Amino acid sequence: MDEKHRGKITKKPAAEVVKYLIGPAIAQDLKRSYQTILDINKAHVIMLEEENIITKDVAKAILQCTREIAAQEGNPQFEINPNVEDLYFNFERYLLEQTGPEIGGQQHTARSRNDLFACEQRMDIRRFYLSLCKQFSELRQSMIDLAKKNTDAVMSGYTHMQPSEPITFAHYLSGVLNALERDFHRVANAWNSLNVCPLGGGSMGSTSFMINRNRTAELLGFDKPMQNSIDCTASRDYCLDILSALSIASCTLSRLAYDLYIWSTPEYGYIEVDDSCAVCSSIMPQKKNPMTLEHVKGKAAHMEAFFVSVFSVLKNIPFTHCRDSSTEAMRFVWTAMQEFEADLALMNVTIKTLTLKKDRMLSNAIGNFCTVTELANYLVRHDKISFRSAHNVVAMLVAFMQQHNKKANEITVDDIAPICKSLLGLDTCLTNELIQEALDPAKNAQAKKTIGGSNSEEVLRQLNNLETQLTLDEQLNSQRLAQVQDAKANLEATVQSIIVS
């Protein structure tokens, strides 16, 4: 392959093609895929030799040159010419120069760039994917650690942004952690569509050489080869699996960030982000703006857009190899993963350095009527009335207290008794002591002992279960990483055995 004769093509690429397509692609591959392409070459040549499709001497010469190229990563000692079309053809050009076309030219037997690039993309994405899974687990652990330290942090829960019922900050984090556990499992499940090997699919129609696709899949750390040659080069749906999972996870992170963002305002004052995660105003010296939370919220929009972009490219194209799927659809896959990496890192550092204002949390919960649902429960228990009747009494009571600018903790039997009498014709059994007991946010939160409740022991049970699952998730990711690393070690050992034989 040279710049003037590219197969039947007799002209070198147009300057615009080099500037906007080939040049950027080569620069990207030099940075991200240099060793990946060479590893695929090694695995393919090993398999060809083992299947007696090429001789051991040919394999040895090719692998020796491939090792030489691999050692030059970061500073190739040979020309990288964009007019040759891509990095792979630059590698092959150097190989042919060093070994001759009848030796080096056998490397590409029973293979196409289509299945090579499909394999390269999966391997490159797999590397970053495993790193993202590890970082995702680190964030979950940071949140578990923060929750376990704050099972006593009583605060108002909210629905519709209005005070709802007393919870604890740990109870809140447990809720988000359960959502993030599901998010992680969506990401983890994408492995099943990602880690299958397209190498051997050829351009799309397989090959008449009797290659061993199980062997190349094994050498490159895949679970198995893909089972249809057209699917090998046509499919990029694993990218949609990954990006949809990351988009959903970023939505969860955005909702967490929004809550923390609101609670960090002086009007709430429940939390304070660390100075290292905030910026001041250039004009207003009182300001402390929680910048990390703003970026986490905003990045969810980008993640959605990246998914839509890839989805939109992949729809209404032929189910076979084409540049739409192999290049344009992949454009924002890496950008999306990098964006999600930033998302995880920003939320993690915010969580690890967060300060809680427990007194402020409790003070608000005491006075803002989030406890009165339990007061209605007390009426049910002690006055033996229906919950709907109790609800009506307490609703009128709250309205009365607010009209008189009184807080929840100021309710007495003198306030509730007349309402019970007028609405129900009932003399309430509640005493001031029972009323204050019902309206105590801490006792209120601790009374929720059913599965999923806010009782501290129940929340610890939830957190322990979350941590147990997190350990299993980390083990699975470590096993997957070890599978890839072991395959790489096996690949290099096999290369060495052929070279020294």
JOWO-V348135 format. One record per residue. N is the residue number from 0. RES is the residue in three letters. PHI is phi in whole degrees, -180 to 180 (999 if undefined). D_CENTER is the distance of its C-alpha to the mean C-alpha in whole Angstrom. Layout:
N RES PHI D_CENTER
N RES PHI D_CENTER
//
This chain:
0 MET 999 41
1 ASP -134 42
2 GLU -70 41
3 LYS -99 45
4 HIS -130 44
5 ARG -105 41
6 GLY 67 42
7 LYS -80 44
8 ILE -77 43
9 THR -110 46
10 LYS -117 44
11 LYS -73 42
12 PRO -59 39
13 ALA -61 39
14 ALA -57 39
15 GLU -68 36
16 VAL -64 34
17 VAL -66 34
18 LYS -66 33
19 TYR -100 30
20 LEU -120 29
21 ILE -70 30
22 GLY -57 30
23 PRO -61 27
24 ALA -66 26
25 ILE -65 28
26 ALA -60 27
27 GLN -66 23
28 ASP -67 24
29 LEU -61 26
30 LYS -81 23
31 ARG -116 20
32 SER -123 22
33 TYR -54 26
34 GLN -72 25
35 THR -62 23
36 ILE -59 26
37 LEU -69 29
38 ASP -64 27
39 ILE -64 27
40 ASN -59 31
41 LYS -61 32
42 ALA -62 30
43 HIS -66 32
44 VAL -66 35
45 ILE -57 35
46 MET -63 35
47 LEU -60 38
48 GLU -69 40
49 GLU -65 40
50 GLU -92 40
51 ASN 61 43
52 ILE -86 42
53 ILE -127 43
54 THR -82 45
55 LYS -63 44
56 ASP -64 46
57 VAL -64 44
58 ALA -59 41
59 LYS -62 42
60 ALA -64 43
61 ILE -65 39
62 LEU -68 37
63 GLN -63 39
64 CYS -67 39
65 THR -63 35
66 ARG -62 35
67 GLU -62 37
68 ILE -63 34
69 ALA -60 31
70 ALA -70 33
71 GLN -96 33
72 GLU -55 30
73 GLY 92 29
74 ASN -155 33
75 PRO -59 34
76 GLN -89 38
77 PHE -123 39
78 GLU -68 38
79 ILE -105 35
80 ASN -108 37
81 PRO -66 35
82 ASN -70 38
83 VAL -84 37
84 GLU 103 34
85 ASP -160 31
86 LEU -67 30
87 TYR -58 31
88 PHE -69 34
89 ASN -67 35
90 PHE -60 34
91 GLU -65 36
92 ARG -59 39
93 TYR -66 39
94 LEU -59 39
95 LEU -66 42
96 GLU -64 44
97 GLN -83 44
98 THR -114 45
99 GLY 91 46
100 PRO -66 45
101 GLU -82 47
102 ILE -96 45
103 GLY -61 41
104 GLY -67 42
105 GLN -82 41
106 GLN -60 38
107 HIS -90 36
108 THR -60 38
109 ALA 62 37
110 ARG -151 34
111 SER -128 32
112 ARG -64 30
113 ASN -61 28
114 ASP -76 27
115 LEU -62 27
116 PHE -68 24
117 ALA -62 23
118 CYS -69 22
119 GLU -58 21
120 GLN -63 19
121 ARG -64 17
122 MET -69 18
123 ASP -65 16
124 ILE -65 13
125 ARG -57 13
126 ARG -61 14
127 PHE -71 11
128 TYR -57 9
129 LEU -64 10
130 SER -66 10
131 LEU -63 6
132 CYS -60 7
133 LYS -64 10
134 GLN -68 8
135 PHE -61 6
136 SER -65 9
137 GLU -63 11
138 LEU -64 10
139 ARG -59 11
140 GLN -66 14
141 SER -61 15
142 MET -70 15
143 ILE -63 17
144 ASP -60 20
145 LEU -66 20
146 ALA -65 21
147 LYS -64 23
148 LYS -82 25
149 ASN -133 26
150 THR -70 27
151 ASP -99 30
152 ALA -84 29
153 VAL -78 30
154 MET -150 29
155 SER -74 30
156 GLY -85 27
157 TYR -135 27
158 THR -131 27
159 HIS 57 28
160 MET 66 27
161 GLN -113 31
162 PRO -54 31
163 SER -114 31
164 GLU -141 31
165 PRO -66 31
166 ILE -134 28
167 THR -122 27
168 PHE -62 24
169 ALA -64 23
170 HIS -61 23
171 TYR -61 21
172 LEU -62 18
173 SER -61 18
174 GLY -61 18
175 VAL -64 15
176 LEU -63 13
177 ASN -63 15
178 ALA -66 12
179 LEU -67 9
180 GLU -63 11
181 ARG -65 11
182 ASP -59 7
183 PHE -62 7
184 HIS -67 10
185 ARG -64 9
186 VAL -64 6
187 ALA -62 9
188 ASN -69 12
189 ALA -65 11
190 TRP -55 13
191 ASN -64 16
192 SER -93 16
193 LEU -78 15
194 ASN -92 17
195 VAL -121 20
196 CYS -98 23
197 PRO -88 24
198 LEU -61 27
199 GLY 107 30
200 GLY -75 30
201 GLY 66 32
202 SER -68 32
203 MET 175 32
204 GLY -112 35
205 SER 69 34
206 THR -154 37
207 SER -85 41
208 PHE -75 40
209 MET -84 40
210 ILE -82 36
211 ASN -112 34
212 ARG -73 31
213 ASN -62 30
214 ARG -69 31
215 THR -66 29
216 ALA -60 26
217 GLU -65 27
218 LEU -65 27
219 LEU -102 24
220 GLY 83 22
221 PHE -85 21
222 ASP -72 22
223 LYS -171 24
224 PRO -79 26
225 MET -66 25
226 GLN -96 28
227 ASN -142 29
228 SER -66 30
229 ILE -66 30
230 ASP -60 26
231 CYS -54 25
232 THR -101 26
233 ALA -83 25
234 SER -88 22
235 ARG -132 18
236 ASP -67 17
237 TYR -61 14
238 CYS -67 13
239 LEU -67 13
240 ASP -57 11
241 ILE -66 8
242 LEU -69 8
243 SER -66 10
244 ALA -64 7
245 LEU -67 4
246 SER -65 8
247 ILE -65 8
248 ALA -64 6
249 SER -67 7
250 CYS -66 10
251 THR -61 10
252 LEU -64 10
253 SER -66 13
254 ARG -68 15
255 LEU -61 15
256 ALA -61 15
257 TYR -64 18
258 ASP -60 20
259 LEU -62 20
260 TYR -61 21
261 ILE -66 24
262 TRP -71 25
263 SER -87 25
264 THR -71 28
265 PRO -59 32
266 GLU -64 32
267 TYR -94 30
268 GLY 68 30
269 TYR -81 28
270 ILE -135 25
271 GLU -139 26
272 VAL -75 23
273 ASP -67 24
274 ASP -56 26
275 SER -71 24
276 CYS -114 21
277 ALA -136 24
278 VAL -132 27
279 CYS -98 30
280 SER -80 32
281 SER -76 34
282 ILE -124 37
283 MET -106 36
284 PRO -69 37
285 GLN -81 35
286 LYS -78 32
287 LYS -140 29
288 ASN -94 26
289 PRO -78 22
290 MET -65 21
291 THR -63 17
292 LEU -67 17
293 GLU -64 18
294 HIS -71 16
295 VAL -63 13
296 LYS -61 15
297 GLY -69 15
298 LYS -67 12
299 ALA -61 11
300 ALA -66 14
301 HIS -63 13
302 MET -62 10
303 GLU -61 13
304 ALA -66 15
305 PHE -64 13
306 PHE -61 13
307 VAL -62 17
308 SER -61 18
309 VAL -65 17
310 PHE -58 18
311 SER -67 21
312 VAL -69 22
313 LEU -77 22
314 LYS -81 24
315 ASN 58 28
316 ILE -125 28
317 PRO -62 30
318 PHE -85 28
319 THR -166 29
320 HIS -76 28
321 CYS -160 28
322 ARG -66 27
323 ASP -54 25
324 SER -79 23
325 SER -77 23
326 THR -123 23
327 GLU -66 22
328 ALA -66 19
329 MET -85 18
330 ARG -55 18
331 PHE -104 15
332 VAL -65 13
333 TRP -68 13
334 THR -59 13
335 ALA -64 10
336 MET -66 8
337 GLN -66 10
338 GLU -65 10
339 PHE -70 6
340 GLU -59 7
341 ALA -63 10
342 ASP -55 9
343 LEU -62 8
344 ALA -65 11
345 LEU -66 13
346 MET -69 12
347 ASN -64 13
348 VAL -67 16
349 THR -67 17
350 ILE -65 17
351 LYS -69 19
352 THR -114 21
353 LEU -72 22
354 THR -112 25
355 LEU -98 26
356 LYS -106 30
357 LYS -64 31
358 ASP -63 34
359 ARG -66 33
360 MET -57 31
361 LEU -66 34
362 SER -60 36
363 ASN -65 35
364 ALA -63 34
365 ILE -65 38
366 GLY -104 39
367 ASN -97 37
368 PHE 71 38
369 CYS -71 35
370 THR -95 37
371 VAL -75 39
372 THR -62 38
373 GLU -70 39
374 LEU -63 42
375 ALA -64 43
376 ASN -61 42
377 TYR -64 44
378 LEU -62 47
379 VAL -61 46
380 ARG -71 47
381 HIS -93 50
382 ASP -101 51
383 LYS 58 51
384 ILE -110 50
385 SER -72 47
386 PHE -65 43
387 ARG -63 44
388 SER -66 47
389 ALA -63 46
390 HIS -60 43
391 ASN -64 46
392 VAL -63 48
393 VAL -69 45
394 ALA -61 44
395 MET -67 47
396 LEU -63 47
397 VAL -62 44
398 ALA -59 46
399 PHE -62 49
400 MET -64 47
401 GLN -70 45
402 GLN -63 48
403 HIS -103 50
404 ASN 54 47
405 LYS -110 47
406 LYS -96 43
407 ALA -61 42
408 ASN -73 44
409 GLU -96 47
410 ILE -66 48
411 THR -129 51
412 VAL -64 53
413 ASP -67 55
414 ASP -83 52
415 ILE -88 51
416 ALA -60 54
417 PRO -61 56
418 ILE -70 53
419 CYS -59 53
420 LYS -69 57
421 SER -73 57
422 LEU -82 54
423 LEU -119 55
424 GLY 64 58
425 LEU -119 57
426 ASP -93 57
427 THR -65 54
428 CYS -88 54
429 LEU -68 51
430 THR -110 53
431 ASN -59 51
432 GLU -65 50
433 LEU -66 48
434 ILE -63 47
435 GLN -67 45
436 GLU -66 44
437 ALA -65 42
438 LEU -92 41
439 ASP -81 40
440 PRO -59 36
441 ALA -66 35
442 LYS -65 37
443 ASN -60 36
444 ALA -65 32
445 GLN -71 34
446 ALA -75 36
447 LYS -86 32
448 LYS -100 32
449 THR -70 31
450 ILE -56 28
451 GLY 93 25
452 GLY -78 28
453 SER -97 28
454 ASN -55 30
455 SER -61 29
456 GLU -67 30
457 GLU -66 28
458 VAL -65 25
459 LEU -62 25
460 ARG -62 25
461 GLN -59 22
462 LEU -67 21
463 ASN -65 22
464 ASN -64 21
465 LEU -62 17
466 GLU -71 18
467 THR -62 19
468 GLN -66 17
469 LEU -60 14
470 THR -61 17
471 LEU -64 17
472 ASP -65 13
473 GLU -65 14
474 GLN -64 17
475 LEU -63 16
476 ASN -65 13
477 SER -65 16
478 GLN -64 18
479 ARG -66 16
480 LEU -63 17
481 ALA -63 20
482 GLN -59 21
483 VAL -68 20
484 GLN -66 22
485 ASP -65 25
486 ALA -64 25
487 LYS -62 25
488 ALA -64 28
489 ASN -65 30
490 LEU -59 30
491 GLU -67 31
492 ALA -66 34
493 THR -70 35
494 VAL -57 35
495 GLN -62 37
496 SER -65 39
497 ILE -73 40
498 ILE -65 41
499 VAL -88 43
500 SER -73 45
//
